Structure formats: C-alpha cells, structure tokens
Amino acid sequence: MSETGTRVALLTPHRVEEAQAEGLAAAIKAACTVVDAAALVVRVAPADERSLVNLIKRLAPPAQAGGAAVLVACPNYPGDLVSVAARGGADGVHVDKADLSGLRDLRGRLRDGRILGAGGHDTKHAAMEAGEAGVDYVMFGGLYPDGAAPDPDLVQARAAWWAEIFETPCIAVASARDQVEALLATGAEFLGLESDLWMGGDADLAAIRARLSAPRTVA
C-alpha cells in the first residue's frame, strides 16, 4: 500500500461555441484558483478553423495561467485539429475512439512537447492500442456528446486496471460527486471532473480539493 497524489483535469461541456466563451473563461479562471488543475479539455463544436482558433485563444490563457495544459477536442471535425490547437495556443489535442493509425499519425505531427490524449475506449484492447501509439494519457469515462454517462463501475474498474499495470498516465472521469472517492482509490494519476462538478450551480470544488488533499492509500 502506498500514498498517492492526484491532480485534476477539467472537462468543459460538449460543443462549446463562441457565445459561451466569456462565461466559460471566467469559470476556468475561478476553478484554477481552487484546485490544482493539470489539464483542461476544451470540447468545441465544429466550425471553420479561424473561428475555432479564436475561441481557443480566449479559453486557453486562464487555464494556462493557472498551470493547466489545454487540450482541444472536436469530435467529427473535418479539418486539421492539430493546426487549430497550434494556432490557438493550446498544448495539444484530445481524441475519442481514434484508431491506431489515426493516433500514430497525430503522434507524429504533435511535436515539441505537444500533448496527445485519447479516450472513448470501448474495450481494454482499444486502450492498450492507444498506449502503444504513444499517447500522453488515456481517459476513462466522461459524458457522451448526447449527455449520457458511462457506467461508473466500469469506469472505476478500467481506471484501476490501467493504473496498476501501465506506465502511461490515465484520467478517471467523475460525472457526479458521489463517484469522486471511488475514482481516487483507483490510483489514477488524474481525476477528471465533468463541467457540472466545477462550474455548475451544484459545484463544490472546495470539497473536492479537501478529498484530494486527504491522506489515502491504494492497493
């Protein structure tokens, strides 16, 4: 048994658009003053590249000023997400359900320390392929674009399995407050927080910070 430390990864709502930028930037800044956020995954709605770049330029600075790396996610985006991230000043990209060849292509293009993250793994094999492709982290859990939540017990089991066996870090995502404690016990390097947990009316980041700071052990 050994004590562990876990940092936070903040996840924005899905399909963020320009009209939400001001309020979201303020929420990001506020959250980063309360918890030690290692990353922010910005899930933007598909748009033209210039619009996406300008949106990321508004959302990245408050997170980066707080020490968080900013990852851009845009499911079904037909353009070049690497270019959006680079031009917007983000630190990398996050993709869900990407195949091995796609991940390898992204890994080759994300250079100079830029980050590649992967999630949406339907199977253990898919997660292992992501690790083989050289991603910087794998993510388990996280709300689907339609707002549905994955099975929390499966998320917990997958995160515990990964953290025990693999060196590549993982993010275990909580979509409800009552999932936090169990996910911390998995030994995952990062606790992901869905947007309702850090910017919603029921958000209580001080309580989550207290749980992160409390001594705990994992098998």
C-alpha positions as a Markdown table, in Angstrom:
| # | Residue | x | y | z |
|---|---|---|---|---|
| 1 | Met | 0.0 | 0.0 | 0.0 |
| 2 | Ser | 1.3 | 3.5 | -0.8 |
| 3 | Glu | 0.0 | 7.0 | -0.6 |
| 4 | Thr | -0.9 | 8.7 | -3.9 |
| 5 | Gly | -1.3 | 12.2 | -5.1 |
| 6 | Thr | -3.9 | 13.0 | -7.8 |
| 7 | Arg | -4.2 | 16.1 | -9.9 |
| 8 | Val | -7.4 | 17.4 | -11.6 |
| 9 | Ala | -8.3 | 17.5 | -15.3 |
| 10 | Leu | -11.2 | 19.8 | -16.0 |
| 11 | Leu | -13.6 | 18.9 | -18.9 |
| 12 | Thr | -15.8 | 21.6 | -20.5 |
| 13 | Pro | -19.3 | 20.9 | -21.7 |
| 14 | His | -19.6 | 19.4 | -25.1 |
| 15 | Arg | -19.9 | 21.6 | -28.2 |
| 16 | Val | -18.6 | 24.9 | -26.8 |
| 17 | Glu | -19.3 | 27.8 | -29.1 |
| 18 | Glu | -18.1 | 31.4 | -29.3 |
| 19 | Ala | -21.2 | 32.7 | -27.4 |
| 20 | Gln | -20.1 | 30.8 | -24.4 |
| 21 | Ala | -16.5 | 32.0 | -24.3 |
| 22 | Glu | -16.8 | 34.8 | -21.8 |
| 23 | Gly | -18.6 | 32.9 | -19.2 |
| 24 | Leu | -16.5 | 29.8 | -19.6 |
| 25 | Ala | -13.3 | 31.7 | -19.4 |
| 26 | Ala | -14.4 | 33.2 | -16.1 |
| 27 | Ala | -15.3 | 29.7 | -14.8 |
| 28 | Ile | -12.0 | 28.3 | -15.8 |
| 29 | Lys | -10.1 | 31.0 | -14.1 |
| 30 | Ala | -12.2 | 30.6 | -10.9 |
| 31 | Ala | -11.7 | 26.8 | -10.9 |
| 32 | Cys | -8.0 | 27.0 | -11.3 |
| 33 | Thr | -7.7 | 29.2 | -8.2 |
| 34 | Val | -9.4 | 26.5 | -6.2 |
| 35 | Val | -7.9 | 23.2 | -7.4 |
| 36 | Asp | -4.5 | 22.2 | -8.8 |
| 37 | Ala | -5.7 | 21.7 | -12.4 |
| 38 | Ala | -3.1 | 19.8 | -14.5 |
| 39 | Ala | -5.2 | 20.0 | -17.7 |
| 40 | Leu | -8.3 | 21.4 | -19.3 |
| 41 | Val | -10.0 | 19.5 | -22.1 |
| 42 | Val | -12.0 | 22.0 | -24.3 |
| 43 | Arg | -14.7 | 20.3 | -26.2 |
| 44 | Val | -15.6 | 22.7 | -29.0 |
| 45 | Ala | -18.4 | 22.5 | -31.6 |
| 46 | Pro | -17.2 | 22.1 | -35.2 |
| 47 | Ala | -16.7 | 25.4 | -37.0 |
| 48 | Asp | -14.3 | 26.9 | -39.5 |
| 49 | Glu | -10.7 | 26.9 | -38.5 |
| 50 | Arg | -10.4 | 30.6 | -37.9 |
| 51 | Ser | -13.4 | 30.6 | -35.5 |
| 52 | Leu | -12.1 | 27.7 | -33.6 |
| 53 | Val | -8.6 | 29.3 | -33.3 |
| 54 | Asn | -10.1 | 32.5 | -32.0 |
| 55 | Leu | -12.2 | 30.5 | -29.5 |
| 56 | Ile | -9.2 | 28.6 | -28.1 |
| 57 | Lys | -7.3 | 31.9 | -27.9 |
| 58 | Arg | -10.0 | 33.1 | -25.5 |
| 59 | Leu | -10.2 | 29.9 | -23.4 |
| 60 | Ala | -6.6 | 28.8 | -23.1 |
| 61 | Pro | -5.0 | 31.7 | -21.3 |
| 62 | Pro | -6.9 | 31.5 | -18.0 |
| 63 | Ala | -6.2 | 27.7 | -17.7 |
| 64 | Gln | -2.5 | 28.1 | -18.7 |
| 65 | Ala | -2.1 | 31.0 | -16.2 |
| 66 | Gly | -3.2 | 28.5 | -13.5 |
| 67 | Gly | -0.7 | 25.9 | -14.6 |
| 68 | Ala | -3.1 | 23.7 | -16.7 |
| 69 | Ala | -2.3 | 22.3 | -20.1 |
| 70 | Val | -5.1 | 22.9 | -22.6 |
| 71 | Leu | -6.2 | 20.1 | -24.9 |
| 72 | Val | -8.6 | 20.7 | -27.8 |
| 73 | Ala | -11.3 | 18.1 | -28.6 |
| 74 | Cys | -13.7 | 18.4 | -31.5 |
| 75 | Pro | -15.5 | 15.2 | -32.5 |
| 76 | Asn | -16.3 | 14.8 | -36.2 |
| 77 | Tyr | -14.2 | 17.9 | -37.1 |
| 78 | Pro | -13.4 | 17.6 | -40.8 |
| 79 | Gly | -10.4 | 19.9 | -40.6 |
| 80 | Asp | -6.9 | 19.8 | -39.0 |
| 81 | Leu | -7.3 | 19.7 | -35.3 |
| 82 | Val | -3.5 | 19.9 | -34.8 |
| 83 | Ser | -3.5 | 23.2 | -36.7 |
| 84 | Val | -6.3 | 24.5 | -34.6 |
| 85 | Ala | -4.5 | 23.7 | -31.4 |
| 86 | Ala | -1.2 | 25.1 | -32.5 |
| 87 | Arg | -2.6 | 28.3 | -33.9 |
| 88 | Gly | -4.9 | 28.8 | -30.9 |
| 89 | Gly | -2.0 | 28.4 | -28.4 |
| 90 | Ala | -3.2 | 25.2 | -26.9 |
| 91 | Asp | -0.9 | 22.5 | -25.6 |
| 92 | Gly | -2.3 | 19.6 | -27.7 |
| 93 | Val | -5.4 | 17.6 | -28.7 |
| 94 | His | -7.7 | 15.0 | -27.3 |
| 95 | Val | -9.5 | 12.5 | -29.4 |
| 96 | Asp | -12.1 | 9.8 | -28.7 |
| 97 | Lys | -12.5 | 6.5 | -30.4 |
| 98 | Ala | -9.5 | 7.1 | -32.7 |
| 99 | Asp | -8.0 | 4.0 | -34.4 |
| 100 | Leu | -4.4 | 3.0 | -34.1 |
| 101 | Ser | -3.3 | 4.5 | -37.4 |
| 102 | Gly | -5.0 | 7.8 | -36.7 |
| 103 | Leu | -3.3 | 8.0 | -33.3 |
| 104 | Arg | 0.1 | 7.3 | -34.8 |
| 105 | Asp | -0.4 | 10.0 | -37.4 |
| 106 | Leu | -1.3 | 12.5 | -34.7 |
| 107 | Arg | 1.6 | 11.4 | -32.5 |
| 108 | Gly | 4.0 | 12.1 | -35.4 |
| 109 | Arg | 2.5 | 15.5 | -36.0 |
| 110 | Leu | 2.3 | 16.6 | -32.4 |
| 111 | Arg | 6.0 | 17.6 | -31.7 |
| 112 | Asp | 7.9 | 19.8 | -29.4 |
| 113 | Gly | 6.3 | 18.5 | -26.3 |
| 114 | Arg | 2.7 | 18.9 | -27.5 |
| 115 | Ile | 0.3 | 16.5 | -25.9 |
| 116 | Leu | -1.9 | 13.8 | -27.3 |
| 117 | Gly | -4.7 | 12.3 | -25.2 |
| 118 | Ala | -7.2 | 9.6 | -26.1 |
| 119 | Gly | -10.5 | 8.4 | -24.6 |
| 120 | Gly | -13.7 | 6.8 | -25.5 |
| 121 | His | -12.2 | 3.3 | -25.3 |
| 122 | Asp | -14.9 | 0.7 | -25.8 |
| 123 | Thr | -12.5 | -2.2 | -24.9 |
| 124 | Lys | -9.3 | -2.8 | -22.9 |
| 125 | His | -7.7 | -3.6 | -26.2 |
| 126 | Ala | -8.5 | -0.2 | -27.6 |
| 127 | Ala | -7.0 | 1.5 | -24.6 |
| 128 | Met | -3.8 | -0.6 | -25.0 |
| 129 | Glu | -3.6 | 0.3 | -28.6 |
| 130 | Ala | -3.7 | 4.0 | -27.6 |
| 131 | Gly | -0.9 | 3.4 | -25.2 |
| 132 | Glu | 1.1 | 1.6 | -28.0 |
| 133 | Ala | 0.6 | 4.6 | -30.2 |
| 134 | Gly | 2.4 | 6.8 | -27.7 |
| 135 | Val | -0.4 | 8.9 | -26.3 |
| 136 | Asp | 0.5 | 11.0 | -23.2 |
| 137 | Tyr | -2.6 | 9.8 | -21.3 |
| 138 | Val | -5.7 | 7.6 | -21.7 |
| 139 | Met | -9.0 | 8.7 | -20.4 |
| 140 | Phe | -11.7 | 6.5 | -18.9 |
| 141 | Gly | -15.2 | 7.9 | -18.5 |
| 142 | Gly | -16.6 | 11.3 | -19.5 |
| 143 | Leu | -20.1 | 12.2 | -20.6 |
| 144 | Tyr | -21.0 | 11.3 | -24.2 |
| 145 | Pro | -21.9 | 14.2 | -26.5 |
| 146 | Asp | -25.6 | 13.4 | -26.0 |
| 147 | Gly | -25.2 | 13.9 | -22.3 |
| 148 | Ala | -25.4 | 10.2 | -21.3 |
| 149 | Ala | -23.0 | 9.0 | -18.7 |
| 150 | Pro | -21.0 | 5.8 | -18.9 |
| 151 | Asp | -21.4 | 3.0 | -16.3 |
| 152 | Pro | -19.4 | 4.4 | -13.3 |
| 153 | Asp | -18.5 | 0.9 | -12.1 |
| 154 | Leu | -16.9 | 0.2 | -15.5 |
| 155 | Val | -15.0 | 3.5 | -15.4 |
| 156 | Gln | -13.7 | 2.7 | -12.0 |
| 157 | Ala | -12.7 | -0.8 | -12.9 |
| 158 | Arg | -10.9 | 0.2 | -16.1 |
| 159 | Ala | -9.1 | 3.0 | -14.4 |
| 160 | Ala | -7.9 | 0.7 | -11.6 |
| 161 | Trp | -6.8 | -1.9 | -14.1 |
| 162 | Trp | -4.8 | 0.6 | -16.1 |
| 163 | Ala | -3.2 | 2.4 | -13.2 |
| 164 | Glu | -2.0 | -1.0 | -11.8 |
| 165 | Ile | -0.4 | -2.2 | -15.0 |
| 166 | Phe | 0.6 | 0.6 | -17.3 |
| 167 | Glu | 3.1 | 3.5 | -17.1 |
| 168 | Thr | 1.1 | 5.8 | -19.3 |
| 169 | Pro | -1.0 | 8.1 | -17.0 |
| 170 | Cys | -4.7 | 7.9 | -17.0 |
| 171 | Ile | -7.6 | 10.3 | -16.3 |
| 172 | Ala | -10.5 | 8.8 | -14.5 |
| 173 | Val | -13.6 | 11.0 | -15.0 |
| 174 | Ala | -16.3 | 11.7 | -12.5 |
| 175 | Ser | -19.6 | 12.8 | -13.8 |
| 176 | Ala | -21.2 | 13.0 | -10.3 |
| 177 | Arg | -19.8 | 13.9 | -6.9 |
| 178 | Asp | -20.5 | 10.5 | -5.4 |
| 179 | Gln | -18.0 | 9.0 | -7.9 |
| 180 | Val | -15.0 | 11.0 | -6.7 |
| 181 | Glu | -13.9 | 8.9 | -3.8 |
| 182 | Ala | -14.0 | 5.6 | -5.7 |
| 183 | Leu | -12.1 | 7.1 | -8.6 |
| 184 | Leu | -9.4 | 8.5 | -6.3 |
| 185 | Ala | -9.0 | 5.0 | -4.8 |
| 186 | Thr | -8.1 | 3.6 | -8.3 |
| 187 | Gly | -4.6 | 5.1 | -8.2 |
| 188 | Ala | -5.3 | 7.1 | -11.4 |
| 189 | Glu | -2.9 | 10.0 | -11.8 |
| 190 | Phe | -5.6 | 12.4 | -12.7 |
| 191 | Leu | -9.2 | 12.9 | -11.6 |
| 192 | Gly | -11.3 | 14.2 | -14.4 |
| 193 | Leu | -14.2 | 16.5 | -13.5 |
| 194 | Glu | -17.2 | 17.0 | -15.8 |
| 195 | Ser | -18.4 | 20.5 | -16.1 |
| 196 | Asp | -21.2 | 20.3 | -13.6 |
| 197 | Leu | -18.7 | 19.5 | -10.9 |
| 198 | Trp | -16.6 | 22.6 | -11.4 |
| 199 | Met | -18.8 | 25.2 | -13.0 |
| 200 | Gly | -22.4 | 24.2 | -12.3 |
| 201 | Gly | -24.7 | 25.5 | -9.6 |
| 202 | Asp | -24.0 | 22.4 | -7.5 |
| 203 | Ala | -20.2 | 22.6 | -7.9 |
| 204 | Asp | -18.2 | 22.3 | -4.7 |
| 205 | Leu | -14.6 | 22.4 | -5.7 |
| 206 | Ala | -13.5 | 23.2 | -2.1 |
| 207 | Ala | -14.9 | 19.8 | -1.0 |
| 208 | Ile | -13.2 | 18.0 | -3.9 |
| 209 | Arg | -9.9 | 19.8 | -3.1 |
| 210 | Ala | -10.2 | 18.6 | 0.5 |
| 211 | Arg | -10.7 | 15.0 | -0.7 |
| 212 | Leu | -7.7 | 15.3 | -2.9 |
| 213 | Ser | -5.6 | 16.6 | 0.0 |
| 214 | Ala | -6.7 | 14.0 | 2.5 |
| 215 | Pro | -4.2 | 11.1 | 3.1 |
| 216 | Arg | -5.3 | 7.9 | 1.3 |
| 217 | Thr | -3.9 | 4.7 | 0.1 |
| 218 | Val | -4.4 | 2.4 | -2.9 |
| 219 | Ala | -3.6 | -1.3 | -3.3 |
